[in-house]
């Protein structure tokens, strides 16, 4: 099992009131799945993704990724583990505005904990950009790219360190319908190659591309839906 979460709570204090953003969540995600985490605003889906991405830690409960207990790792251990195991794709792309597509894709390799030559880094970045259909946009900055193209750069960047898991947070939230279909179809193609994809979305049409939907409500798993292709 790739991900195992048991009895997880994430509690925030608001004055004298405690709010459970996650309220005793237990779930598992297997290797090679494409999972969509659904839910309205305040359902806990973004909190869940932040914890899955080792960007935040639960108040209590167990989170194992690839057999390792993540919830008890130190800050440095978390950073190393995150860089090796996880690739991130965000709604707002999070590209550096004054750098080229190649340079944006190369960035994770500087923090991946694995030494790589400048030549190998550049070669890998070019291969990834060609894979996402941007072989003719290598030296374009984000301002010279459409939203869909920027998200393709972001996906290439997420793949730079060969992570087994891609975490996508509302990856189509800022895209038109044509670019949305292109991006979720590409995530499907990555999943078909063996990469586990975990995507947060509030759009049912986008969630339908995943193999399974985890629907959250009030910090709990409300239901799970298996999508049939």
C-alpha positions in Angstrom: 0.0 0.0 0.0 1.4 3.4 -1.0 -0.5 5.6 1.5 -2.1 4.6 4.7 -3.9 7.1 7.0 -5.4 6.0 10.3 -7.6 8.1 12.7 -6.1 11.4 11.5 -7.1 14.7 13.1 -6.0 18.2 12.3 -7.2 20.7 14.9 -7.0 24.4 14.8 -7.7 26.8 17.7 -9.8 29.8 17.0 -9.9 31.7 20.3 -11.5 29.4 22.8 -13.0 27.2 20.1 -11.2 24.2 18.5 -12.1 23.2 14.9 -11.3 19.9 13.4 -10.3 20.4 9.8 -9.8 16.7 9.7 -11.9 14.7 12.1 -10.7 11.1 12.5 -9.9 10.3 8.8 -8.8 6.8 7.8 -8.1 5.9 4.2 -5.6 4.2 1.9 -4.3 4.7 -1.6 -2.6 2.0 -3.5 0.3 2.2 -5.9 -0.7 3.3 -9.4 -4.1 4.8 -8.5 -5.6 8.0 -9.9 -7.6 9.5 -7.0 -9.7 12.7 -6.9 -10.3 14.2 -3.5 -13.6 16.1 -3.7 -15.6 18.3 -1.4 -17.0 21.8 -0.9 -15.0 24.6 0.7 -14.3 23.8 4.3 -14.6 20.0 3.7 -11.0 19.3 4.6 -9.8 18.4 1.2 -7.0 21.0 1.0 -5.9 20.2 4.6 -5.7 16.5 3.5 -3.6 17.4 0.5 -1.2 19.5 2.5 -0.7 16.6 4.9 -0.3 14.1 2.1 2.3 16.4 0.6 4.2 16.6 3.9 3.6 20.4 3.8 1.7 20.2 7.1 1.5 17.7 9.9 -1.6 16.2 11.6 -2.4 17.0 15.2 -2.7 13.2 15.8 -3.0 10.0 13.9 -0.8 8.0 11.6 0.3 8.8 8.0 2.5 6.2 6.2 3.9 6.8 2.8 5.6 4.0 1.0 5.9 2.2 4.4 7.4 5.2 6.3 5.7 7.0 9.1 5.6 10.6 7.9 3.8 12.2 10.8 6.8 11.7 13.1 9.6 12.9 10.7 11.8 15.8 11.5 11.7 18.9 9.3 14.8 17.9 7.4 13.6 14.3 7.0 10.3 15.6 5.6 12.1 17.9 3.1 14.3 15.0 1.8 11.4 12.6 1.7 9.1 15.1 -0.1 11.7 15.9 -2.7 12.3 12.2 -3.5 8.7 10.9 -3.4 6.4 13.8 -4.4 5.8 16.1 -7.3 3.5 19.1 -6.9 1.2 20.8 -9.4 -0.7 23.9 -8.2 -3.7 25.8 -9.4 -1.7 29.0 -9.9 1.2 27.2 -11.6 3.8 28.7 -9.2 6.4 29.3 -12.0 9.2 31.8 -11.6 8.1 34.7 -13.8 11.5 35.8 -15.2 12.9 32.4 -15.9 12.5 30.2 -19.0 10.5 27.0 -19.2 13.7 24.9 -19.0 14.9 26.8 -15.9 11.6 26.3 -14.2 11.6 22.6 -14.8 15.2 22.2 -13.6 14.4 23.8 -10.2 13.5 20.6 -8.2 16.8 19.0 -9.1 18.6 21.6 -7.0 16.8 20.4 -3.9 16.3 16.7 -4.7 19.3 15.5 -2.6 20.8 13.7 -5.6 23.8 15.2 -7.3 23.3 15.8 -11.0 25.5 17.5 -13.6 24.3 20.7 -15.3 24.3 18.8 -18.6 22.2 16.0 -17.3 19.8 18.4 -15.6 19.3 20.4 -18.8 18.8 17.1 -20.8 16.2 15.9 -18.4 14.3 19.2 -18.5 14.2 19.3 -22.3 13.0 15.7 -22.4 10.2 16.5 -20.0 9.1 19.6 -21.9 9.1 17.7 -25.1 7.0 15.0 -23.4 4.4 17.6 -22.4 4.4 19.0 -26.0 6.4 22.1 -25.3 9.6 21.3 -27.3 9.2 24.5 -29.2 8.7 26.7 -26.1 11.9 25.8 -24.1 13.1 29.3 -23.8 9.8 31.0 -23.3 9.0 32.7 -20.0 5.6 32.2 -18.3 4.3 35.5 -19.6 4.9 34.1 -23.2 2.8 31.0 -22.5 -0.9 30.3 -22.2 -2.4 29.0 -19.0 -2.5 25.5 -20.3 1.1 25.7 -21.4 2.1 27.1 -18.0 0.4 24.1 -16.3 2.3 21.7 -18.7 5.6 23.4 -17.6 4.4 22.8 -14.0 3.7 19.2 -14.6 7.1 18.7 -16.3 8.7 20.4 -13.2 6.8 18.1 -10.9 8.3 15.1 -12.7 11.9 16.3 -12.6 13.1 14.2 -9.7 11.3 11.0 -10.9 8.7 11.0 -8.1 6.3 8.1 -7.8 3.5 10.4 -6.7 2.0 13.5 -8.3 -0.1 15.7 -6.0 -2.3 18.1 -8.0 -4.2 20.9 -6.2 -7.0 22.2 -8.3 -4.7 21.8 -11.4 -7.5 23.0 -13.8 -8.9 25.8 -11.6 -7.5 28.6 -13.7 -7.9 27.0 -17.2 -10.6 27.2 -19.9 -12.5 24.0 -20.8 -10.2 23.0 -23.7 -7.0 23.3 -21.6 -8.8 21.6 -18.7 -9.4 18.5 -20.8 -5.8 18.6 -22.1 -4.4 18.7 -18.6 -6.6 16.0 -17.0 -6.0 13.7 -20.0 -2.3 14.2 -19.6 -2.6 13.3 -15.9 -4.4 10.1 -17.0 -1.5 9.3 -19.4 1.0 9.8 -16.6 -1.1 7.5 -14.4 -1.1 4.9 -17.2 2.7 4.9 -17.0 2.6 3.9 -13.4 2.7 7.2 -11.6 0.2 7.6 -8.7 -1.9 10.8 -9.2 -3.8 12.4 -6.3 -5.8 15.4 -7.4 -7.9 17.8 -5.3 -10.8 19.3 -7.3 -14.3 20.7 -6.7 -15.3 20.0 -10.3 -17.3 16.7 -10.9 -16.4 16.7 -14.6 -12.7 16.8 -13.7 -13.0 14.2 -10.9 -14.6 11.9 -13.4 -11.2 11.4 -15.1 -9.8 9.7 -11.9 -10.3 6.0 -11.2 -11.7 6.8 -7.7 -13.2 9.7 -5.9 -12.8 10.4 -2.2 -15.6 12.8 -1.2 -15.0 14.7 2.0 -17.5 16.6 4.2 -16.9 18.4 7.5 -13.4 16.9 7.8 -14.5 13.3 7.3 -14.6 10.9 4.4 -18.2 11.1 3.4 -18.1 8.5 0.6 -15.9 6.8 -2.0 -16.9 6.4 -5.7 -15.3 4.2 -8.2 -15.3 5.6 -11.7 -15.8 3.2 -14.5 -14.2 4.1 -17.8 
